[in-house]
Amino acid sequence: MNMKALEKDAMRVLKETSRTFYIPITFLKKDLKTAVANAYLIMRALDEIEDNEHPEVTNETKHFLLMEVSGLLKEEPFDNECYLQLLEPVKQYMPEVTMRMNDWISLLPAGSKKIVCDAASEMAFGMAKWAKANWQVRTKEDLDDYTYYVAGLVGVMLSDLWEWDSQVKTDRDLAIGYGRGLQAVNILRNQHEDMETRGVSFIPQGWTREDLFRYTEENLQKADQYMDDISKRSILLFCRLPLALAHKTLDALKNGKEKVSRSEVEETVKEILAE
């Protein structure tokens, strides 16, 4: 494919992979939109290795693959041949987004490539560590560590991209809180499924569900504060939508629902765009 066709195909994969993040990414402009879209695809590629439930993809395999990919992401240029060789034994269990890591990296605008690949390398390292530990969270420090690697550092990466493209400066700790808050909502929503299907608990020992609600709310408060530093409308729209959906999902969970409905998502999009 030429670059134009590849960019269009990346957006197709993005839409198929995550409708939730596809919408806010479309609010962004030009290079920033391309950078964030492909950063999401790169991190989703890693996530699909970490979350893979096929029996052949053991925790030891995940740890090995993610550690190796973490190293590859530090190299310039990215060694796609080596990457595909690593995945060869398990490629039939991996989705398109994971097998095409090199495409997503190749689409990153020049100034954004190091920011995204450094963050993805750190994420892969953290995921590898937690795969080896079978994601058994025992303390609040463990929960903070896990939620940093899978989400908090995404907040930091986005902040670096805002500054790179639009000279928008934000607070690092609040950026981490933004990512953690969204991830904590996911943990709450998937608590029973994680235990039943994977035998995994992200809840610290001795914590009740109320404690996890409190942890989530504290981080979403930081996310709300994070927004105060953002003056550029397109970036603000991007950040507002996932945060608004996280707040609504949290309210739904408190009321005994599993998630917000598709109609509520569509209504939230309209509300955000009308502001």
C-alpha positions, 0 to 999 in steps of 0.5 A: 500500500502507499502511505495514503492507503495505509493511513486509511486502512489504519483508521479501518483497523482502529474503528474495528478495534475500538469504537470508544477511542475511534470517535475522540481520535477523529476530533484531532487534527492532521499529524496529531490525529495520525500520531494518536491513532497509530499510538493506540494501534501499537499499544492495542497490539501489545494489549492483545498479546497480554490479554490473549486467552489461547492456552498455547499463549502461556504467561511465560510466552507472554513474558518472553514476547513482551520483553523482546518487543520492548527491546525492539521498540527501542531500536530505530528502525524497528526490526519487523523481520525479527518481530514477525519471527518472534510471533511466528509460533503463535501468529495464528492466535494473534489478531491483525492489529498485533501482526501489523505493528510495523505498519503502525510504527511506519505511519507515525509522524517523524517528531512523534515516533520516539515519544510513542515508541518509548512509551510502548517499550515501557508498556511492554516491559510492564506488561511482561512483568505483570504477566510473569506475576499472573496479574496478582495484585496484592497491595495498593502499590501493586495496583498503582504499578499495574495501572501505571504501565497499562494506562497511566503512561498512556496519559504521559505519552499523550501529554508529550504529544500535546506539547510536541504538536500544539505546545500544550503543557499539562501536569504529569501526575494528573496525566497519570491519574487520567489514565489510571482513572479510566483503567480503574473503571475497566477493572471495576466493570470486568472484576467478575469476568477477570476472575472467572475467565482468567483467575485474575484479580486486580483488587488489593487484598483486604479491599472491598468493592467500595475501596476500589470505587474510592480509588477510581473516584480519586483518580478521576478527580485528577483527570478532571483537574488535568483538563484545566491545563488544556486550552486547544479545543480539539485536544479538549474534545478528545480528552473529554469524551473518554472521561465523560464515559468513564464517569457515566460508567462509574455511575452505572456500576454504582447503580448495579448496571454493567455499562452505559448503553450505546444510546448513552454513548451517542448522547454523550458524544453529542453533549461533548460536541455541543459544549 
